[in-house]
Amino acid sequence: MTTVLTPPGRRARTARSGTLRRRRPPLLSGAGTLLVLLLALLGPLAAPHSPTAQLAAPFQEPDGQFLLGTDVLGRDVLSRVLSGGRTIVPTALAGTAAAAVGVAAGVLAAMVSRRLGDLPLSCIFPYQSASPQPACAVWNWP
């Protein structure tokens, strides 16, 4: 049998004593993320009113009927917030996927030989310099 030497006043640590403590932050953050995703995707089902319907006077304060009040046109703010998650979640996922593709392309370009790494750029830039209007239109999008 193996003995564990511990300082005076401290008890010996077993293999399972710190497992849950170390796993708690990832579990809590994962549960929080899942809750936000579910609320964003299922929010329109829980919305008390239509997000586009003008239901009351503009700038009404929060009360029992409108939990977050109304906006400048008299629409329920809570319904608009819950309905907005349907567009935010796919946009965030698309941005994350685009960033992952960009990082992978950058790592690949840094790892391959210089001649092979410059090949995609030498194919793309002549077309971009011939017609830069689409790129400028995307960068100047309102």
C-alpha positions as CSV (number, residue, x, y, z in Angstrom):
1,M,0.0,0.0,0.0
2,T,1.2,3.5,-0.9
3,T,1.2,6.2,1.8
4,V,0.7,9.8,0.9
5,L,2.5,12.4,2.9
6,T,0.5,15.5,3.5
7,P,1.3,18.6,5.5
8,P,-0.1,18.8,9.0
9,G,-3.7,20.0,9.2
10,R,-4.6,18.9,5.7
11,R,-6.3,15.7,4.8
12,A,-5.0,13.3,2.1
13,R,-6.5,14.0,-1.3
14,T,-8.2,11.1,-3.0
15,A,-8.5,10.6,-6.7
16,R,-12.1,11.7,-6.8
17,S,-12.1,14.7,-4.4
18,G,-11.2,17.4,-6.9
19,T,-12.8,15.9,-10.0
20,L,-16.1,17.7,-9.8
21,R,-14.5,20.9,-8.7
22,R,-12.3,20.9,-11.8
23,R,-15.2,20.1,-14.1
24,R,-17.6,22.6,-12.7
25,P,-16.6,25.7,-14.8
26,P,-16.8,24.0,-18.2
27,L,-20.1,22.4,-17.2
28,L,-21.5,25.7,-16.1
29,S,-20.3,27.6,-19.2
30,G,-21.6,24.8,-21.5
31,A,-25.0,24.8,-19.7
32,G,-25.1,28.6,-20.0
33,T,-24.3,28.5,-23.7
34,L,-26.9,25.8,-24.3
35,L,-29.5,27.9,-22.4
36,V,-28.8,31.0,-24.5
37,L,-28.9,28.9,-27.8
38,L,-32.2,27.3,-26.8
39,L,-33.7,30.7,-25.8
40,A,-32.6,32.3,-29.1
41,L,-33.9,29.5,-31.2
42,L,-37.1,28.8,-29.3
43,G,-37.7,32.4,-28.3
44,P,-40.2,33.2,-31.0
45,L,-42.4,30.4,-29.6
46,A,-42.3,32.0,-26.1
47,A,-42.9,35.5,-27.3
48,P,-46.1,36.9,-25.9
49,H,-46.9,39.1,-28.9
50,S,-46.1,39.5,-32.5
51,P,-42.7,41.3,-32.9
52,T,-44.1,43.6,-35.6
53,A,-47.6,44.4,-34.2
54,Q,-48.2,47.8,-32.8
55,L,-49.9,47.0,-29.5
56,A,-49.7,50.1,-27.3
57,A,-48.6,53.7,-27.0
58,P,-44.9,54.4,-27.8
59,F,-42.3,54.2,-25.0
60,Q,-44.7,52.6,-22.5
61,E,-42.9,51.6,-19.3
62,P,-42.6,47.9,-18.3
63,D,-45.7,46.6,-16.7
64,G,-47.6,43.3,-16.4
65,Q,-48.6,43.2,-20.1
66,F,-45.3,44.4,-21.6
67,L,-42.4,43.1,-19.4
68,L,-39.7,45.2,-21.1
69,G,-42.0,48.0,-22.2
70,T,-42.7,49.2,-25.8
71,D,-40.5,50.9,-28.4
72,V,-40.9,54.0,-30.4
73,L,-43.7,52.5,-32.5
74,G,-45.5,50.8,-29.6
75,R,-44.2,47.2,-30.3
76,D,-43.4,44.8,-27.5
77,V,-39.7,44.9,-26.8
78,L,-39.6,41.4,-25.2
79,S,-41.2,39.9,-28.3
80,R,-38.7,41.7,-30.5
81,V,-35.7,40.5,-28.4
82,L,-36.9,36.9,-28.4
83,S,-37.5,36.9,-32.1
84,G,-34.1,38.5,-32.9
85,G,-32.3,35.3,-31.9
86,R,-33.4,33.5,-35.0
87,T,-31.2,35.7,-37.1
88,I,-28.3,36.2,-34.7
89,V,-27.5,32.6,-34.1
90,P,-27.0,31.6,-37.8
91,T,-25.1,34.8,-38.4
92,A,-22.7,34.0,-35.5
93,L,-22.3,30.4,-36.7
94,A,-21.5,31.6,-40.2
95,G,-18.9,34.1,-38.9
96,T,-17.3,31.4,-36.8
97,A,-17.1,29.1,-39.8
98,A,-15.6,31.8,-41.9
99,A,-13.0,32.6,-39.3
100,A,-12.1,28.9,-39.0
101,V,-11.7,28.6,-42.8
102,G,-9.6,31.7,-42.8
103,V,-7.4,30.5,-40.0
104,A,-7.0,27.1,-41.7
105,A,-6.1,28.8,-45.0
106,G,-3.5,31.0,-43.3
107,V,-1.9,28.1,-41.5
108,L,-1.8,26.1,-44.7
109,A,-0.3,29.0,-46.6
110,A,2.4,29.4,-43.9
111,M,3.2,25.7,-43.8
112,V,3.5,24.9,-47.5
113,S,6.3,25.9,-49.8
114,R,6.5,29.4,-51.0
115,R,5.8,28.5,-54.6
116,L,2.7,26.5,-53.7
117,G,1.6,29.0,-51.1
118,D,1.6,31.9,-53.6
119,L,-0.4,29.9,-56.2
120,P,-3.9,30.8,-54.8
121,L,-3.0,34.5,-54.5
122,S,-1.6,34.7,-58.0
123,C,-4.9,33.2,-59.3
124,I,-7.1,35.6,-57.2
125,F,-5.4,39.0,-57.4
126,P,-5.5,39.4,-61.2
127,Y,-9.2,39.0,-61.2
128,Q,-9.6,41.3,-58.2
129,S,-7.5,44.0,-59.8
130,A,-9.4,43.7,-63.0
131,S,-12.7,44.3,-61.3
132,P,-12.4,45.7,-57.8
133,Q,-16.0,47.0,-57.7
134,P,-17.5,43.9,-56.0
135,A,-14.9,44.1,-53.2
136,C,-15.5,47.8,-52.7
137,A,-19.2,47.2,-52.7
138,V,-18.9,44.7,-49.9
139,W,-16.5,46.8,-47.8
140,N,-18.7,49.9,-48.1
141,W,-22.0,48.0,-47.4
142,P,-24.2,50.2,-45.1
